[in-house]
Amino acid sequence: MKKSAAGNFMPLTLEEFRKSKKQPRNFIKDQQSKASKLEKLACWITDHVGTMGFFLVIFCWTALWLGWNLLAPKELQFDPPMGFVLWLFISNLIQIMLMPLIMIGQNIQAKHAEARAEYDLEVNVKAETEIEAILYHLENQNRMLMHMLDKQGIKLEEVLEKRD
């Protein structure tokens, strides 16, 4: 809104509004450019470990490992059945390595989600301001139309009856 020479508040013209409006920023690119390579790696791991594809890889690896060591001839088995010490060791290493990586990735994703929520709030506040300006403009138009009807001696009820 701007003040007119008479001191009244006048809505901005569309051209003035467009000139005063800032270009929206690309929030996702901003966030990606701020992330370090290690953070990107942690997010990538977090995104991929929580998929059916990862589950199927682990499931197939486990089934092949256990199947081989149960069904292969004794001289070809490399992890004795019922102990499966090597399989347990490798599985525990994978879990120990993935657990903190997933937590780091989740923390990074939570920070991004919080920043996204703040950006959404910023956009919503701007939209609310713009809607307020439109409502003010419509209210001004309504007052002007009512004033014009009064000057011509036409009552609003007459205009509304003709519409029906």
GUVOBA-810988 format. One line per field, with one value per residue (C-alpha): z, x, y; residue number from 1; residue in one letter. Coordinates in nm, 2 decimals, padded with zeros to 4 digits. Layout:
# residues N
zz	Z_...
xx	X_...
yy	Y_...
num	NUM_...
residuo	A_...
END
This chain:
# residues 164
zz	00.00_-00.07_00.05_-00.20_-00.20_00.00_00.27_00.19_00.15_-00.20_-00.32_-00.54_-00.91_-01.06_-01.22_-00.89_-00.71_-00.96_-00.93_-00.55_-00.54_-00.49_-00.71_-00.50_-00.42_-00.51_-00.16_-00.25_-00.45_-00.16_00.09_-00.14_-00.20_00.17_00.24_00.26_00.06_00.38_00.46_00.11_00.15_00.48_00.33_00.03_00.25_00.47_00.16_00.02_00.33_00.40_00.07_-00.03_-00.27_00.02_00.22_-00.08_-00.12_00.25_00.24_-00.08_00.07_00.39_00.21_-00.02_00.26_00.49_00.20_00.08_00.42_00.50_00.17_00.01_00.06_00.39_00.21_00.03_00.33_00.47_00.77_00.97_01.01_01.33_01.43_01.13_01.31_01.00_00.89_01.24_01.25_00.90_00.98_01.31_01.13_00.88_01.16_01.36_01.06_00.93_01.26_01.32_00.94_00.94_01.25_01.10_00.78_00.97_01.17_00.84_00.69_01.00_00.97_00.60_00.69_00.96_00.72_00.46_00.71_00.79_00.42_00.38_00.67_00.49_00.17_00.35_00.53_00.20_00.04_00.34_00.29_-00.08_-00.01_00.24_-00.02_-00.27_00.00_00.07_-00.30_-00.33_-00.03_-00.19_-00.51_-00.32_-00.14_-00.47_-00.64_-00.34_-00.36_-00.73_-00.68_-00.41_-00.64_-00.91_-00.65_-00.70_-00.41_-00.38_-00.33_-00.68_-00.84_-00.67_-00.76_-01.13_-01.11_-00.99
xx	00.00_00.11_00.00_-00.17_-00.11_-00.43_-00.28_-00.51_-00.38_-00.40_-00.34_-00.03_-00.09_-00.02_00.30_00.42_00.34_00.54_00.84_00.83_00.80_01.12_01.19_01.12_01.44_01.49_01.49_01.60_01.90_01.99_01.98_02.18_02.45_02.50_02.54_02.89_02.99_02.98_02.63_02.52_02.67_02.49_02.16_02.22_02.29_01.98_01.76_01.88_01.91_01.54_01.43_01.29_01.59_01.83_01.62_01.62_02.00_02.05_01.79_01.95_02.30_02.19_02.00_02.29_02.54_02.34_02.23_02.58_02.72_02.43_02.40_02.75_02.99_03.19_03.52_03.36_03.19_03.37_03.15_03.06_02.68_02.50_02.78_02.80_03.06_03.19_02.83_02.74_03.06_03.00_02.63_02.72_02.98_02.72_02.48_02.74_02.84_02.49_02.33_02.52_02.51_02.14_02.10_02.33_02.13_01.80_01.93_02.03_01.70_01.52_01.72_01.62_01.25_01.26_01.42_01.15_00.88_01.03_01.04_00.67_00.58_00.76_00.58_00.24_00.30_00.38_00.07_-00.14_00.00_-00.09_-00.44_-00.49_-00.39_-00.64_-00.91_-00.83_-00.85_-01.18_-01.31_-01.21_-01.38_-01.69_-01.70_-01.65_-01.93_-02.16_-02.07_-02.15_-02.49_-02.57_-02.47_-02.71_-02.98_-03.00_-03.04_-02.84_-03.16_-03.29_-02.96_-02.98_-03.35_-03.27_-03.00_-03.25
yy	00.00_00.35_00.69_00.92_01.30_01.34_01.11_00.82_00.47_00.35_-00.01_-00.06_-00.10_-00.44_-00.30_-00.15_-00.47_-00.68_-00.44_-00.46_-00.84_-01.04_-01.34_-01.66_-01.85_-02.21_-02.35_-02.70_-02.58_-02.35_-02.64_-02.87_-02.62_-02.57_-02.94_-03.09_-03.40_-03.61_-03.48_-03.56_-03.91_-03.96_-03.86_-04.08_-04.38_-04.30_-04.27_-04.60_-04.82_-04.76_-04.92_-05.25_-05.28_-05.27_-05.52_-05.76_-05.73_-05.81_-06.09_-06.25_-06.22_-06.39_-06.66_-06.74_-06.73_-06.95_-07.18_-07.23_-07.30_-07.54_-07.73_-07.72_-08.01_-07.97_-07.89_-07.60_-07.44_-07.14_-07.05_-07.36_-07.42_-07.35_-07.11_-06.88_-06.68_-06.50_-06.41_-06.28_-06.07_-05.92_-05.86_-05.68_-05.47_-05.36_-05.27_-05.09_-04.88_-04.81_-04.71_-04.39_-04.31_-04.34_-04.13_-03.86_-03.86_-03.84_-03.54_-03.37_-03.44_-03.31_-02.98_-02.96_-03.03_-02.75_-02.51_-02.60_-02.54_-02.20_-02.12_-02.23_-02.00_-01.71_-01.78_-01.81_-01.48_-01.31_-01.46_-01.34_-00.99_-01.00_-01.13_-00.85_-00.60_-00.75_-00.74_-00.38_-00.30_-00.48_-00.29_00.03_-00.06_-00.16_00.18_00.36_00.17_00.23_00.60_00.61_00.44_00.70_00.99_00.85_00.80_00.42_00.19_-00.13_-00.33_-00.21_-00.33_-00.67_-00.72_-00.66_-00.93_-01.20
num	1_2_3_4_5_6_7_8_9_10_11_12_13_14_15_16_17_18_19_20_21_22_23_24_25_26_27_28_29_30_31_32_33_34_35_36_37_38_39_40_41_42_43_44_45_46_47_48_49_50_51_52_53_54_55_56_57_58_59_60_61_62_63_64_65_66_67_68_69_70_71_72_73_74_75_76_77_78_79_80_81_82_83_84_85_86_87_88_89_90_91_92_93_94_95_96_97_98_99_100_101_102_103_104_105_106_107_108_109_110_111_112_113_114_115_116_117_118_119_120_121_122_123_124_125_126_127_128_129_130_131_132_133_134_135_136_137_138_139_140_141_142_143_144_145_146_147_148_149_150_151_152_153_154_155_156_157_158_159_160_161_162_163_164
residuo	M_K_K_S_A_A_G_N_F_M_P_L_T_L_E_E_F_R_K_S_K_K_Q_P_R_N_F_I_K_D_Q_Q_S_K_A_S_K_L_E_K_L_A_C_W_I_T_D_H_V_G_T_M_G_F_F_L_V_I_F_C_W_T_A_L_W_L_G_W_N_L_L_A_P_K_E_L_Q_F_D_P_P_M_G_F_V_L_W_L_F_I_S_N_L_I_Q_I_M_L_M_P_L_I_M_I_G_Q_N_I_Q_A_K_H_A_E_A_R_A_E_Y_D_L_E_V_N_V_K_A_E_T_E_I_E_A_I_L_Y_H_L_E_N_Q_N_R_M_L_M_H_M_L_D_K_Q_G_I_K_L_E_E_V_L_E_K_R_D
END
